[in-house]
Amino acid sequence: MAEYNRFEVHHHGDVTEVRFVDSELSDLALHDELTSELISLAESEKPAKVVVNMQTVKYCTSGAIGGLLCLRKAIIENAGSVRVCEVSPGVRMTFQSLNLEGTLFKIDDSLDDAIDRF
């Protein structure tokens, strides 16, 4: 299994959890690395069910969410699905202002909820 700098990968049965390690996803260089690593995960593991756990993230720009959109696209191309969980109120506002919550991303309160809803 590959090593990633911007997130950890955990497996819960047939669900792949991507857990970010950074509390702020705002740096442009970080966006590029994050997007590259997310695409690498999607292409190498081809997971069908992915939960993006944002528990550690306190601040997130639209550029970082762009990386999540790339991940979602790659997963959906392989007939998979993506859920997001444990989103702070500030980060959730970013999803809402971009009209992504409930449209492109289903957001759950906890990891267990996300796993149960697949």
NUROTOR-858197 format. One line per 2 residues: number of its first residue (from 1); their letters; for each residue x, y, z of N, C-alpha, C, O. Coordinates in nm, 4 decimals, m for minus. Example, Ala and Ser with C-alpha at 12.3 -4.5 7.8 and 13.67 -1.06 7.14 Angstrom:
<pts>
1> AS> 1.3190:m0.5690:0.7800:1.2300:m0.4500:0.7800:1.3200:m0.3300:0.7800:1.4236:m0.3319:0.8465  1.2850:m0.2250:0.7080:1.3670:m0.1060:0.7140:1.2900:0.0030:0.7870:1.3409:0.1138:0.8039
</pts>
This chain:
<pts>
1> MA> 0.0839:m0.1175:0.0000:0.0000:0.0000:0.0000:0.0890:0.1246:0.0000:0.1927:0.1279:0.0663  0.0479:0.2252:m0.0738:0.1262:0.3479:m0.0887:0.1208:0.4329:0.0383:0.0269:0.4250:0.1176
3> EY> 0.2240:0.5136:0.0539:0.2302:0.6102:0.1638:0.1896:0.7460:0.1087:0.2262:0.7813:m0.0034  0.1144:0.8217:0.1867:0.0696:0.9534:0.1451:0.1101:1.0554:0.2502:0.1154:1.0233:0.3689
5> NR> 0.1386:1.1778:0.2080:0.1791:1.2844:0.2996:0.0607:1.3631:0.3546:0.0657:1.4100:0.4684  m0.0443:1.3781:0.2770:m0.1546:1.4670:0.3135:m0.2693:1.3956:0.3833:m0.3577:1.4616:0.4379
7> FE> m0.2705:1.2626:0.3832:m0.3782:1.1883:0.4479:m0.3315:1.0476:0.4833:m0.2304:0.9983:0.4333  m0.4091:0.9853:0.5713:m0.3895:0.8453:0.6078:m0.5031:0.7657:0.5457:m0.6125:0.8180:0.5244
9> VH> m0.4768:0.6405:0.5172:m0.5790:0.5526:0.4615:m0.6056:0.4401:0.5611:m0.5135:0.3739:0.6088  m0.7329:0.4203:0.5909:m0.7754:0.3120:0.6798:m0.8848:0.2345:0.6081:m0.9644:0.2919:0.5337
11> HH> m0.8881:0.1047:0.6310:m0.9891:0.0204:0.5679:m1.0838:m0.0329:0.6740:m1.0420:m0.0816:0.7791  m1.2120:m0.0223:0.6440:m1.3194:m0.0716:0.7313:m1.4041:m0.1647:0.6459:m1.5043:m0.1229:0.5879
13> GD> m1.3639:m0.2901:0.6385:m1.4312:m0.3826:0.5486:m1.4095:m0.3377:0.4053:m1.2956:m0.3246:0.3605  m1.5193:m0.3138:0.3327:m1.5076:m0.2719:0.1929:m1.5072:m0.1192:0.1762:m1.5147:m0.0686:0.0642
15> VT> m1.4983:m0.0470:0.2876:m1.4955:0.0992:0.2838:m1.3535:0.1486:0.3089:m1.2866:0.1048:0.4025  m1.3091:0.2400:0.2242:m1.1780:0.3022:0.2392:m1.1967:0.4406:0.3003:m1.2674:0.5249:0.2449
17> EV> m1.1332:0.4633:0.4146:m1.1383:0.5936:0.4811:m1.0126:0.6720:0.4468:m0.9010:0.6218:0.4602  m1.0318:0.7947:0.4026:m0.9228:0.8888:0.3787:m0.9332:0.9929:0.4897:m1.0310:1.0674:0.4966
19> RF> m0.8319:0.9979:0.5766:m0.8341:1.0902:0.6905:m0.7220:1.1922:0.6742:m0.6040:1.1574:0.6772  m0.7603:1.3182:0.6569:m0.6610:1.4228:0.6376:m0.5764:1.4423:0.7622:m0.6247:1.4250:0.8741
21> VD> m0.4486:1.4787:0.7426:m0.3581:1.5016:0.8546:m0.3393:1.6500:0.8832:m0.2960:1.6862:0.9926  m0.3706:1.7362:0.7878:m0.3507:1.8800:0.8049:m0.4755:1.9456:0.8629:m0.5875:1.9071:0.8294
23> SE> m0.4562:2.0448:0.9499:m0.5705:2.1168:1.0053:m0.6136:2.2319:0.9140:m0.7270:2.2791:0.9223  m0.5230:2.2764:0.8275:m0.5565:2.3818:0.7314:m0.5221:2.3354:0.5915:m0.4084:2.2975:0.5633
25> LS> m0.6200:2.3388:0.5052:m0.6002:2.3016:0.3654:m0.6134:2.4289:0.2827:m0.7126:2.4498:0.2130  m0.5103:2.5138:0.2922:m0.5194:2.6440:0.2280:m0.4014:2.6778:0.1377:m0.4141:2.7644:0.0511
27> DL> m0.2898:2.6137:0.1548:m0.1702:2.6447:0.0772:m0.1825:2.5898:m0.0647:m0.2247:2.4757:m0.0838  m0.1457:2.6707:m0.1643:m0.1581:2.6279:m0.3041:m0.0729:2.5056:m0.3357:m0.1176:2.4167:m0.4082
29> AL> 0.0483:2.4994:m0.2830:0.1342:2.3833:m0.3069:0.0722:2.2580:m0.2452:0.0808:2.1489:m0.3017  0.0102:2.2750:m0.1297:m0.0576:2.1629:m0.0639:m0.1736:2.1136:m0.1505:m0.1962:1.9930:m0.1596
31> HD> m0.2471:2.2045:m0.2140:m0.3591:2.1641:m0.3001:m0.3121:2.0715:m0.4104:m0.3754:1.9695:m0.4378  m0.2005:2.1070:m0.4742:m0.1480:2.0243:m0.5831:m0.1075:1.8859:m0.5328:m0.1393:1.7845:m0.5949
33> EL> m0.0374:1.8830:m0.4203:0.0059:1.7547:m0.3645:m0.1149:1.6721:m0.3208:m0.1206:1.5517:m0.3457  m0.2104:1.7365:m0.2561:m0.3307:1.6671:m0.2110:m0.4060:1.6063:m0.3291:m0.4435:1.4892:m0.3256
35> TS> m0.4274:1.6849:m0.4317:m0.4989:1.6361:m0.5498:m0.4252:1.5199:m0.6135:m0.4865:1.4192:m0.6492  m0.2945:1.5330:m0.6280:m0.2134:1.4264:m0.6869:m0.2227:1.2975:m0.6055:m0.2364:1.1889:m0.6618
37> EL> m0.2153:1.3097:m0.4739:m0.2228:1.1916:m0.3882:m0.3620:1.1283:m0.3909:m0.3742:1.0058:m0.3907  m0.4656:1.2098:m0.3933:m0.6018:1.1554:m0.3987:m0.6257:1.0800:m0.5288:m0.6865:0.9729:m0.5288
39> IS> m0.5784:1.1354:m0.6386:m0.5926:1.0673:m0.7673:m0.5113:0.9383:m0.7689:m0.5563:0.8366:m0.8218  m0.3921:0.9427:m0.7111:m0.3086:0.8229:m0.7023:m0.3805:0.7125:m0.6246:m0.3791:0.5965:m0.6656
41> LA> m0.4425:0.7483:m0.5136:m0.5198:0.6508:m0.4350:m0.6314:0.5908:m0.5197:m0.6488:0.4689:m0.5232  m0.7063:0.6761:m0.5874:m0.8186:0.6286:m0.6685:m0.7724:0.5354:m0.7795:m0.8373:0.4348:m0.8078
43> ES> m0.6606:0.5688:m0.8421:m0.6117:0.4868:m0.9539:m0.5448:0.3584:m0.9086:m0.5574:0.2555:m0.9750  m0.4734:0.3625:m0.7961:m0.4005:0.2429:m0.7538:m0.4885:0.1430:m0.6795:m0.4785:0.0224:m0.7024
45> EK> m0.5743:0.1923:m0.5911:m0.6579:0.1016:m0.5118:m0.7953:0.0771:m0.5728:m0.8580:m0.0252:m0.5451  m0.8426:0.1694:m0.6553:m0.9753:0.1612:m0.7160:m1.0837:0.1262:m0.6130:m1.1608:0.0324:m0.6334
47> PA> m1.0892:0.2016:m0.5026:m1.1904:0.1709:m0.4011:m1.3304:0.2029:m0.4512:m1.3501:0.3000:m0.5242  m1.4274:0.1215:m0.4120:m1.5657:0.1423:m0.4539:m1.6399:0.2338:m0.3571:m1.7321:0.3053:m0.3967
49> KV> m1.5999:0.2316:m0.2311:m1.6650:0.3126:m0.1289:m1.5578:0.3905:m0.0541:m1.4694:0.3316:0.0082  m1.5657:0.5222:m0.0603:m1.4654:0.6072:0.0040:m1.5350:0.7043:0.0987:m1.6321:0.7704:0.0619
51> VV> m1.4838:0.7118:0.2204:m1.5266:0.8126:0.3164:m1.4091:0.9065:0.3378:m1.3006:0.8633:0.3769  m1.4305:1.0340:0.3122:m1.3296:1.1360:0.3387:m1.3585:1.1919:0.4771:m1.4586:1.2604:0.4978
53> NM> m1.2705:1.1622:0.5714:m1.2869:1.2053:0.7097:m1.2126:1.3377:0.7282:m1.0903:1.3433:0.7148  m1.2865:1.4430:0.7587:m1.2289:1.5766:0.7715:m1.2211:1.6220:0.9171:m1.2216:1.7417:0.9455
55> QT> m1.2142:1.5267:1.0081:m1.2140:1.5550:1.1517:m1.1054:1.6552:1.1911:m1.1309:1.7422:1.2744  m0.9873:1.6458:1.1350:m0.8760:1.7319:1.1739:m0.8786:1.8683:1.1065:m0.8087:1.9598:1.1502
57> VK> m0.9576:1.8837:1.0012:m0.9542:2.0046:0.9189:m1.0393:2.1151:0.9820:m1.1591:2.0979:1.0047  m0.9756:2.2273:1.0094:m1.0454:2.3428:1.0662:m1.0681:2.4514:0.9625:m1.1590:2.5331:0.9769
59> YC> m0.9861:2.4530:0.8581:m0.9992:2.5540:0.7530:m0.9686:2.4892:0.6192:m0.8731:2.4127:0.6062  m1.0502:2.5206:0.5207:m1.0359:2.4569:0.3901:m1.0774:2.5562:0.2817:m1.1842:2.6168:0.2902
61> TS> m0.9939:2.5725:0.1813:m1.0287:2.6607:0.0698:m1.0947:2.5810:m0.0417:m1.0960:2.4579:m0.0404  m1.1486:2.6532:m0.1368:m1.2131:2.5875:m0.2505:m1.1118:2.5074:m0.3324:m1.1493:2.4112:m0.3995
63> GA> m0.9838:2.5460:m0.3279:m0.8809:2.4700:m0.3993:m0.8670:2.3285:m0.3465:m0.8514:2.2341:m0.4239  m0.8725:2.3134:m0.2149:m0.8656:2.1797:m0.1558:m0.9912:2.0994:m0.1898:m0.9838:1.9788:m0.2135
65> IG> m1.1042:2.1654:m0.1919:m1.2275:2.0964:m0.2294:m1.2200:2.0535:m0.3751:m1.2799:1.9533:m0.4141  m1.1465:2.1297:m0.4555:m1.1232:2.0890:m0.5943:m1.0554:1.9527:m0.6002:m1.0861:1.8717:m0.6878
67> GL> m0.9633:1.9268:m0.5073:m0.8998:1.7952:m0.4990:m1.0007:1.6864:m0.4674:m0.9925:1.5757:m0.5207  m1.0967:1.7180:m0.3798:m1.2021:1.6213:m0.3474:m1.2916:1.5951:m0.4682:m1.3387:1.4833:m0.4891
69> LC> m1.3142:1.6992:m0.5467:m1.3942:1.6808:m0.6691:m1.3216:1.5892:m0.7678:m1.3847:1.5074:m0.8347  m1.1890:1.6031:m0.7767:m1.1103:1.5133:m0.8637:m1.1185:1.3696:m0.8136:m1.1340:1.2767:m0.8928
71> LR> m1.1082:1.3511:m0.6812:m1.1220:1.2176:m0.6226:m1.2598:1.1608:m0.6550:m1.2712:1.0465:m0.6993  m1.3637:1.2397:m0.6331:m1.5004:1.1941:m0.6589:m1.5166:1.1506:m0.8042:m1.5746:1.0456:m0.8321
73> KA> m1.4654:1.2310:m0.8959:m1.4759:1.1980:m1.0381:m1.4076:1.0648:m1.0686:m1.4632:0.9809:m1.1395  m1.2866:1.0455:m1.0147:m1.2126:0.9211:m1.0390:m1.2839:0.8007:m0.9791:m1.2853:0.6933:m1.0394
75> II> m1.3427:0.8172:m0.8618:m1.4138:0.7064:m0.7964:m1.5415:0.6729:m0.8728:m1.5718:0.5556:m0.8948  m1.6160:0.7750:m0.9131:m1.7412:0.7529:m0.9854:m1.7153:0.6887:m1.1212:m1.7962:0.6083:m1.1675
77> EN> m1.6042:0.7227:m1.1856:m1.5705:0.6606:m1.3140:m1.5518:0.5102:m1.3003:m1.5653:0.4370:m1.3983  m1.5209:0.4633:m1.1796:m1.5070:0.3201:m1.1533:m1.6299:0.2654:m1.0796:m1.6217:0.1646:m1.0095
79> AG> m1.7435:0.3337:m1.0967:m1.8719:0.2922:m1.0388:m1.8726:0.2929:m0.8863:m1.9464:0.2163:m0.8244  m1.7913:0.3785:m0.8255:m1.7876:0.3897:m0.6808:m1.8616:0.5118:m0.6313:m1.9243:0.5840:m0.7087
81> SV> m1.8535:0.5343:m0.5000:m1.9167:0.6520:m0.4415:m1.8312:0.7064:m0.3275:m1.7489:0.6357:m0.2693  m1.8534:0.8346:m0.2976:m1.7750:0.9054:m0.1964:m1.8705:0.9742:m0.0999:m1.9700:1.0340:m0.1408
83> RV> m1.8386:0.9647:0.0286:m1.9100:1.0380:0.1327:m1.8057:1.1168:0.2110:m1.6874:1.0827:0.2093  m1.8487:1.2201:0.2784:m1.7611:1.3033:0.3604:m1.8167:1.3021:0.5019:m1.9383:1.3018:0.5206
85> CE> m1.7282:1.3014:0.6023:m1.7771:1.2999:0.7398:m1.6929:1.3876:0.8313:m1.5824:1.4301:0.7977  m1.7500:1.4126:0.9479:m1.6860:1.4859:1.0570:m1.6310:1.6207:1.0111:m1.5138:1.6523:1.0314
87> VS> m1.7188:1.6991:0.9487:m1.6825:1.8286:0.8928:m1.7103:1.9383:0.9960:m1.8198:1.9446:1.0520  m1.6124:2.0234:1.0209:m1.6312:2.1337:1.1148:m1.7317:2.2335:1.0578:m1.7525:2.2373:0.9365
89> PG> m1.7938:2.3138:1.1430:m1.8917:2.4107:1.0936:m1.8345:2.5068:0.9879:m1.9027:2.5373:0.8901  m1.7130:2.5539:1.0057:m1.6522:2.6448:0.9094:m1.6287:2.5800:0.7740:m1.6539:2.6409:0.6700
91> VR> m1.5806:2.4569:0.7754:m1.5567:2.3844:0.6503:m1.6897:2.3501:0.5847:m1.7021:2.3542:0.4623  m1.7878:2.3167:0.6654:m1.9203:2.2851:0.6113:m1.9788:2.4066:0.5378:m2.0462:2.3914:0.4359
93> MT> m1.9525:2.5267:0.5902:m1.9997:2.6481:0.5237:m1.9362:2.6623:0.3851:m2.0003:2.7108:0.2918  m1.8099:2.6198:0.3718:m1.7444:2.6240:0.2408:m1.8161:2.5304:0.1441:m1.8435:2.5680:0.0301
95> FQ> m1.8465:2.4093:0.1889:m1.9217:2.3143:0.1043:m2.0572:2.3736:0.0656:m2.0991:2.3647:m0.0498  m2.1249:2.4340:0.1627:m2.2567:2.4900:0.1366:m2.2498:2.6091:0.0421:m2.3337:2.6222:m0.0470
97> SL> m2.1500:2.6967:0.0606:m2.1403:2.8151:m0.0258:m2.1089:2.7767:m0.1699:m2.1424:2.8502:m0.2627  m2.0451:2.6625:m0.1886:m2.0158:2.6121:m0.3234:m2.1283:2.5223:m0.3760:m2.1191:2.4662:m0.4852
99> NL> m2.2345:2.5103:m0.2960:m2.3510:2.4279:m0.3311:m2.3119:2.2818:m0.3562:m2.3613:2.2187:m0.4496  m2.2233:2.2294:m0.2724:m2.1757:2.0917:m0.2885:m2.2387:1.9952:m0.1882:m2.2470:1.8753:m0.2146
101> EG> m2.2830:2.0465:m0.0735:m2.3431:1.9591:0.0267:m2.4812:1.9161:m0.0204:m2.5666:1.9989:m0.0520  m2.5011:1.7859:m0.0244:m2.6299:1.7318:m0.0662:m2.6444:1.7196:m0.2173:m2.7388:1.6573:m0.2658
103> TL> m2.5528:1.7777:m0.2909:m2.5570:1.7654:m0.4368:m2.4481:1.6682:m0.4810:m2.4775:1.5550:m0.5196  m2.3237:1.7117:m0.4754:m2.2140:1.6230:m0.5151:m2.1565:1.5445:m0.3976:m2.1008:1.4363:m0.4164
105> FK> m2.1699:1.5987:m0.2767:m2.1162:1.5308:m0.1586:m2.2242:1.5117:m0.0536:m2.2957:1.6052:m0.0174  m2.2345:1.3892:m0.0058:m2.3188:1.3585:0.1092:m2.2303:1.3716:0.2316:m2.1247:1.3087:0.2388
107> ID> m2.2723:1.4532:0.3287:m2.1925:1.4780:0.4480:m2.2607:1.4149:0.5680:m2.3784:1.4392:0.5943  m2.1845:1.3332:0.6405:m2.2341:1.2643:0.7588:m2.1638:1.3181:0.8826:m2.0507:1.3662:0.8760
109> DS> m2.2339:1.3089:0.9966:m2.1770:1.3588:1.1217:m2.0594:1.2765:1.1711:m1.9647:1.3314:1.2275  m2.0642:1.1445:1.1506:m1.9582:1.0582:1.2037:m1.9136:0.9570:1.0987:m1.9822:0.9335:0.9992
111> LD> m1.7985:0.8985:1.1231:m1.7462:0.7934:1.0358:m1.8423:0.6751:1.0328:m1.8701:0.6202:0.9262  m1.8926:0.6361:1.1486:m1.9860:0.5232:1.1540:m2.1112:0.5501:1.0713:m2.1590:0.4616:1.0003
113> DA> m2.1648:0.6729:1.0804:m2.2823:0.7084:0.9999:m2.2506:0.6961:0.8511:m2.3303:0.6417:0.7746  m2.1352:0.7462:0.8106:m2.0970:0.7416:0.6683:m2.0863:0.5975:0.6199:m2.1365:0.5636:0.5127
115> ID> m2.0214:0.5137:0.6981:m2.0055:0.3735:0.6609:m2.1414:0.3048:0.6511:m2.1663:0.2288:0.5576  m2.2292:0.3316:0.7476:m2.3622:0.2693:0.7506:m2.4488:0.3108:0.6325:m2.5378:0.2358:0.5924
117> RF> m2.4248:0.4283:0.5762:m2.5121:0.4805:0.4707:m2.4710:0.4391:0.3297:m2.5349:0.4794:0.2325  m2.3660:0.3600:0.3176:m2.3302:0.3098:0.1845:m2.4266:0.2026:0.1422:m2.4135:0.1475:0.0329
</pts>
